[in-house]
Amino acid sequence: MKMPIRIDTILDSIADGVFTVDHDWRITSFNRAAEEITGVPRKDAVGQFCREVLKADVCDRQCVLRYTKETGREVVNRTVHIINARGQRLPVSISTAILKDETGQAIGAVETFRDISREEDLRKKLEEKYTFQDIVSKSHKMREIFDLLPDVAASTSTVLLQGESGTGKELFAQAIHNLSPRSRRPFVAVNCAALPDTLLEAELFGYKAGAFTDAKKDKPGRFKLADRGTLFLDEIGDISPALQVRLLRVLQEKIYEPLGGVESIRHDARVIAASNRDLQELVKEGRFREDLYYRINVLKLVLPPLRERMEDVPLLIDHFIRIFNALQDKSLQGVDDQALACLMAYHYPGNVRELENIIERAFILCKSGIIQRRDLPEFLRAGREDEVEPPDHTTFREVEAAFLINALKRNNGNRAQTARELGIHKSTLFRRIKALGIKEPRPGRS
């Protein structure tokens, strides 16, 4: 005998929460998992407006059910936060669809949702593992630097940070300060390339009233402001030879005279210098004093460019999206595979700062809950003629294969060189090539 089908019995057997709404946004069904996740009994939920039961952070401004009803487009696995009956804020992954009757007429909408608290907790633990004083990385090169920072911070010696523009030199300087015994004192930063010599000298050492026109009263310099704290001299390679001489004396003797002053002032500022240029090369060219170079090069940290730690790109993308979500009160979920393929194929001459700007632009232009290829700048979407482009509706496996092929091409098929660029061991690269079935480009002559 044919048994009658009870839809509520089927829904109650599903692990995900499921509820339906009518055209007036009132809940018409509410399964057992929905009760367990929200803490709201079915009898209390049915007949209520869905926003009053779930209290989701998207209910008022970006209702996903309304989006699905108005556009006919389904939403799949979007993360939002609801408030349960105990007042706890829970992360859930939701999907929506139009609810139709036997004739195909829309009679409302259906939403499924899953508690992802455990996944969120795991993600946070991973973020903590890959985050050091606001610096995000899982690259072995960066981790080696992270391991050195506590010892560097504990000393009073001058530090030289060398790396391309946009690699985060000021973040590292701030991290050293925060870890040091001077952390409760000021961290003062000066961009030496942003000021002409006379203004830079006044900024660093201060001046006395009457030292020059418009100097109506004494002004303390950055060395004074950073007393017992840390002074960060960014782009130190751009200062003039004359100022190099004076700075050398200040670092050696720990004293300076303000402009227009006659008395020496002793300072106790720990100096961290940074440059995007190779100071050793500048010394060879006669453009930077050798004695000053050795004075600031007591502890030297070389920050790798982003193209040498591409494994950090997805991590940084997620990091920036979370920041922009908080700043702009949005809830974008990330980037799709097509967009990620474009972002992974780029070399980032502007490093982490450039990636941040790209994500901020895409964040502003994004019309859906996830950044897509169309939201990226044209130069990223266009790609290069010799690069492999992942197909439409690509999988992550296809994205990874395209990324590795392009990396191999950039290095003329040289596995060891490719592995160094990607920051992985060459045996790991070989395993991924084999697992993905990649046909390697022939090594070029070098």
N, C-alpha and C positions, 0 to 999 in steps of 0.2 A: 504494500500500500504506500502511495506517495505521501510523504510527510510534509506538512506546511512549513515554509521557511519563515523563521522569525529573525528579522533584520537586527533587532536589538541584541539577540543572543550572539549573533556573529560579531557585532561591534564590540560586545563585552569581552570577546575572546582575543581582541587585538591589544597588543602591548602599548601602542600609541594612543594618546588621547584623541577622540574624535567628537566633533559636535557639528550640528547643522543649524542654519538660521533661515528665516523666511525673508520676504522682501522688506519687512520692517525692522530687520536686524535682531529679532527676538529668537532665542535658542529654542529649537524644536526637538532636538535629541542631544543626549549627553552620555557618553559611554562610561564604563567603570574606570578605565585608565584616566579619563578626564577628571573624574571625581578624586582619584588618588593623587594626581599631580597638583590639582588646584586646591584640594581640601574642601571643595564645595559639593554637597550632596546633589544628586540628580534632581530630586524633587524641588530643591531651591534654585537650581540653575535654569530648568526648563521654564520658558515664558519670560525670562529676564533678557534685557539687552546684553549682548555678548560683551560689550565693553565694561559693564558693571560686574561681570563674573570674572573675566580674565585680568582686567585692569592692566593691559599691556601698554608698553611705552610708545606703541605706534597707533593706538586706538584713535587718538584725536587728530593727529597731523598726517599720518601715512598709513591709514588702515589698509591692510593687505587684502582683506575680504572685499572692501569697497573697490579696490583696484581691480580685483578679479571680476567682480560683478559688472563694473563699468567698461572694462576692456575685453573681457572674455579670455584673458591670458592667465594661465596658472602661475602660481608662485611656488617654487620648490626649494625646500631646505633653507629657509631664511631664518637667521637667528634674531630673536627679539627677547624681551624680558617681561615676565608677568609678575603680578603680586598674588601670592596664594592666600588662603584663608587665615594663615598665621602671621600675615604681614611680611613674609619673606620674599625677597626679589629673586626669581628663578630664571635662568636662561633656558629657553626652549627653541627647538628647531621646528618651524611651521611650514606647511604646504597647504595650498588652497585650490579649489576647483568650483566650477558652476554645478549646482545641484539641479537635475532635470527630472521631469516625470516620464511616464511611458511614451508619451507623444513627442518627447524632445523639447518641451517647453521649459524654460528656466523657472524654477519655483523657489530659488534661494541659493545658498552657497554652503560648501562644506569645508571645514578646516581640520587638519590633523596636526598634532603637536607632540613633541617628544622632549622629555626632560634631559638636558645635556649638562647638568651640573658637574658630573664626574669628568666629562670631556673638558669642561671649562677649567676645572681644578688642575687637570693634567697639563692643559695648555699654559696655565699660569706658572706651574712648576718648571716647565720647559723654558718659558720666558725668563724666569729668574736664573735658570742655568745659563742662558745665553745673553744675559744682561749684566753689565758691570758699570755701576755709577752712571746710568743713562746711556752707556755705549752698548749697542746691540750687535752681537757677532757670535758666530759659531766656527769661524775660520780658525784653523790651528795657528796661523801666523798671529792673529789678534789675541788668541788665548795665551800664547807665549808672552806677549806684551802685558796682558792682564796679570799674569803670574809675577811679573817684575814690579808692577806698580806699588804694592805695599812697601817693598824695600826701598824703592826710589823715593816714595813719599816720606819715609821715616828719616831720611837724611836731610841735611841742609844744603847740599851741593847744588850748583846750577845745573839745570836740565836743558837739553836741546831736543826739540821735537822737529823732525824733518819729514815732510810728506807733501804731496801735491795739494793744491787748493781743493777744499771740500772734503778732505779726509777726516776732519774732526779734531784738529790739533787743539783748539780751545777746549773742547770737551775733555780731552786727555789732561790738559793743564788743570782744568777744574777738578777732575777726578783726583789728581795728585794732591791738590790743595785740600780736598775734602778728606782724604785719607791721612793727612799729615797732622802733627801736633799743632799746626797753625790754623786748623779748620775753623776755629771760633773767631779768627781775625779776618780782615778784608781780603777778598780776591779782586785784584785790580788789573784790568786788561787795557793794553794800548796797541793800536794798529800802527806800526811805524811807517807803513807805506802810505797811510792816508793823510799825513801832514807834512808840510815843507819843514826844512831843517830848523828854522827859527821857532816856529810854533811847537815842533816836537820837543825841542830843548826846554821850552817854557812848560810844556805839559809834564815832562819827566821830572824836572828839578824845581819847578815853581818860580816865582819871581817876587821881588820886593816892590813896594809902592814907589813909583817914579822911575822904575827901570826902563820904561819906554812910554811913549804916548799912550794914553788911556789906561795906564797901570795905576789906578787910583788907590788901590789897597793891596796888601800882601795876599798872594794866592799860593797855597801849598801845591807841590807837584805830586805826581803819581808815586814817587818813591816815599814821600811823606805819608800819603794816604794808605799805602800798602805796608806801613811799619808793623813789624811782627806778623805780617801776613805774607801774601804771595803777589808778586808783580809779574804779569804775563806780557812779554814783549813779542807781539806777533809780527811776522815778516821783518825780522831783524836784518836780513840780508839787503834791505833797501835803504839803510841809513847811510849818510855820507861819511867819507873818510874822517872829516873833522869831528863829527859827532861820535864816531867809533873811538877816537882817542879819548874823549871825555868819558864815554861809557866804560872804557877799559879801566880808567882810574877809579871810577865809582865802584866797579865790581872788585877791584883789587884792594882798595883802601877802605871801602865801606863808608866813604864820606863824599859829600858834594856841596857845592855852593849854589843857591838860587840865583837867577839872573838879577843883577843889581845888588847882590849881597856881598859882604866882605868876610863873614864868618862861615866856617865849615859846619855842616850838619852831619851827624852820624846816622846811618840808616840801618835797619834790621829787616830788610825785605828779602825773602827767598825769591830768586829770579828764575823764571822758566822762559826760555826763548824758543821761537819757532820760525821756520822758514819753508817756503815751498820751492826754494832753489837749493842746489847742492853747494853749501858753503865752502866745502873743500875745493871745488872747482873755481869758485870765486876767489879763493886764496891764491890758487895757481895763476889766475888771470890778473892778480894784483888789485882786485876790486874789493877785497875784504881783508882786514888786518889778520895776520896769522896769530899774533899774540891774543887778540880778542877771541878768535875762533877757539883756541885752546882753553881760554878762560871759560867760555860758555859750553864747551864740549866735554864737560866732566862726565855727565851721564847722557847718553844719546839714545833716543828711541826713534826708529824709522817706521812710519806708519804706511802700510801697504795701500795702494790705490784699490778702488772697488773692483776693477777688472781682474785683479789678482785674488779676489775672494768672492767670486760670483755666487757661491753657495749662500752668501748673506743676503742676496737680493730679495728672495721671498720673505725672509725674516724681517727685513727692513720695510718692505711694502706693508706687511701686516702692522708693524709698529707705527708707521706714518698714518695709516688708515684709522687706527684706534685714536691717535692724537687728533686728527681732523674730525672724526666723529664726535669727540668730546668738545672740541672748540666750536663746531658748527651745529651741534645738536642734531646729528643725523645718525643713521645706523647702516651705513654701507657694509657689505659683508666681505669684500675683498676684490680680487680680479679674476676674470675667467681665464680659461686655458689659452685662448688666442692672445689675450692681452699679456699674459705671463710669458708666452713665447716671444713676443716682441721685446718685452723688457729684459729677458734673459739673453737676447741676441745683440744687445747694445753694449758699447765699450765704456761709456760714462767718463768722458774727459773731465767732467765737473764733479765726478765721484759722488759721495753720499748726498751732498747738497743738491746736485743736479737731479738725482733720483727723487729726493723730497719734493723739489719743484715740479717734476713731472707728475707725481702722485697728487699733489695739491691741485694742479690744473685739471687732471682727470676727475678728481673729486668734485670740482665745481661744475664740470660739464656733464657728469654722469646723470642720466635720467632714470636709471633703474636702480635696483638694490645692489648691483655688482658692476665694477668697472669693466668695460668691454674695450675691444680693440679700437672701435670708433671714437672712444673718449681720449685716446692717446694723441700726442702731436704727430703731424704728418711725417716728420723725418723718422719716427719710430715705426709707423705703419708701412711706410714705403719699403723699408728694408734694403738689403743690397742684392744685386742681381745674382751674385754667386752664393747667396745663402739659401739654405733649405727652409722653405716655409711650411709649417704644419698645416695639414688640411683642415677644412671646415669641420665643426663638431669633433675637434681633436680630443684625444685622451691625454692624460698626464704622461703616459708611456711615450706617446708620439711627440709630445713637447720635449721630453728629456732626450729622445733620440735626435730630434732636430737641433737641440742645443749642443749636444756632444759632437755632432757632425760639423756644425759651424765652428766649434772650438778647435777641432782637429784641422779644419781647413785653414784657420787663422795661423796655425802653427805648422803648416805644410805637412800634416800627417805625423808629426813627431809626437809620440805618446808621452815621453818623459816631459817634454816642454809643455804639452797640453795639461798634463797632471799638475805641473807646477803652477800654471796659470789659474787652474780651478781650485788649487789648494787641497788636492787629494793625493793619495798615494797612487803610483802608476798601476799597482796590482788591482786597486779598486776600479780605476778607469778601465782596465782590461776586462774585468768581470762585467761591468755595465755594458761595454761594447758587445761582449759575447751574449749577454742576456737579452739585449735589445736587437740582436741580429744586424748590427750596423756593418755596412760594407765600407771599410775605411778608405779615405783618399790616399793615393800613393804619396809616400814621403817625397818632399821636394829636396833639391840639393841645397846644402847649407855649408 
